[in-house]
């Protein structure tokens, strides 16, 4: 088969680091080719080179057999290469059609936009690739999965034959991933070549025709999914054994650290988004909350943290009612929080690591004394977090945005852990981070559990839930519908509970 | 280590230096086009500024500009655009001038009373915009612009008629104002302190005592912002309100507090003139509030940076007079220079920010590739 893309000897250096070191990649026409590797393995740099965003220092790029020099994304688009970024680049206030034609508007005379021609072309693209979307919907009303579909259509609309998908599943829930994979297969059937960047091994094995693994900027190897197991891939990626979440012996005590009783939160339109939830987390226990995203987990967490005021019910922390206390008082009482969205809820990206390591704890020693900040205390703690939690950074003076996702997450977890919380709310603590960092996060949570930490774990990673939790509760439409023993449940069964397919036994 | 420090210092000073250099070059081009000799104009400006009396003028002008810049900077730190400094200082000016003339207090208390009234009025007026924002979602830009209109063509125009001192007319014949404050309420000038280091100040120039107040405000602003938990709350809430909220800082509370503090400092802007004249004149020095926004922008909201920016602007303002007198160039050239400096400063700061970001990302990537052993 002809090669759609052939990269030979691609090397890219940044000051002090070689991001890509003699990379070779051959992508056949019409295949789904996955690029795997940990964060920092050089995947993103390679894709930026291929998309014309950065020139390589050396090496050659062949597109459809022709040697090309890419200087800009526009040029890559002309060559039929399209990129779907991990973070969507859509205008919320515009419709799907307007977003798709933005920058490539079909024109009529006198500079007027020909929306009809755009709509026709959009429908054509949608039909040809089996992508179903309503052109007149406002983007802000769309689900994440649908937004991603708009991004893909945007690229196809511009005539792309080679699609680069940058960690497309990072933001999706399992059902949406299925939908995405169905779409990808249809794209392939219609002759598109897909370059798929991911580090979730099961997904890669499911979707890819060929897998190329990168490690520390080098090509480790190219394999067929039929020839390898997830285990083999992980070993190629990290050069060692694949970590598994495993809670070990139970450390659950009798002492209740966090209790939620009959909690109700009403959403827009007066519908209860959290509907009579009761649960308790003991010292030394990890309670996992399973559920398809959007079933009230986020609202439950917000109520427990204090971001939202619950309408009914009570929350008790260490025996004291905190239902309507401020976030700050709860935190001072020993409530730790690892948010789902690091950038939005966890970090001050333009601030230094030592400032970030105080965020949320700035009123407590050693970060401050009375109204005065203690820089020495902050820096001291930051240094400890950096060392104990293996945050890879040149020093604690760099700003947080310089760190990779996994290291940002380790910083956040470390910050919460060194504060010695009594209760930790971990909201998707390993989302979007690589295998190595994931194992580190699991280890840290387990270790703290042994010290008596009560943890409420919300996760979409079923392996993680089953592996770490002492008890799993399933949330569906705002209610807790099942309480399960992780030792006796498989991910498949858990999935059935999450969608409501399994027998519903209300524990509320 | 010293190399790295030198590098950082260089990066930090590169932007403002580049901005001034480019501004001088562009202004020279404008001067040449308009048929003036740029070197002659600059020589006039520098020669004028080297005189002690001119320097007093520059400091007198820089003092309200600095306060106005700090007021705007407090808002900017919280991601708020307090465009209402103009109205806030004029309102604080007229109210404190009026109330200050009604009371009879010992000197120190009297001055403190007037300054406190000015800060309270400015703070309350600006805080109102903050309350509107958090309770009704009114954008502070819109509300403060509207409140400017309420003050400038509304309240102050009405009150100056209500409160003017029984039709009292000043020596020059035209200036009408509020009743003069007793001497006990007027902050003395600090010529004596200046003259400790220099010769006697001539031409009847008086260095304003508000300079000391401005310095105190700058120091308090710096310490509050960088050394207190409250300052950390403010900076973090401004940088990322959601993350800061998760970290225990209520963004609504910070918006109201920041607007109030910004307005309180704005209230002091008019005090330089009040402490000079002793009353609110019918045509007070205006536009200080709007200029303050530019000063804060040029000074990067940093207490020292804003001070330098205020001095630069004051120098240019004071120079415009001499250009007209000497005829070396049109006085409007200083307005062009101000604009060009701001424009180039904004661009230069952004360029430096990107360079720094790239260097940090590369260093972090290197640390990651090197592994934990080398990273410590």
Interface residues (C-beta under 8 A of the other chain):
Chain A: X14 X15 X16 X17 X18 X19 X40 X216 X217 X305 X307 X326 X327 X328 X330 X331 X332 X337 X339 X344 X345 X346 X347 X348 X349 X350 X351 X355 X358 X359 X360 X361 X362 X363 X368 X371 X372 X373 X375 X386 X387 X390 X392 X393 X394 X398 X399 X401 X402 X403 X404 X407
Chain B: X226 X227 X228 X229 X230 X231 X232 X233 X235 X236 X239 X240 X242 X243 X244 X245 X246 X247 X248 X249 X250 X357 X359 X360 X361 X362 X363 X364 X365 X366 X367 X368 X369 X371 X372 X375 X376
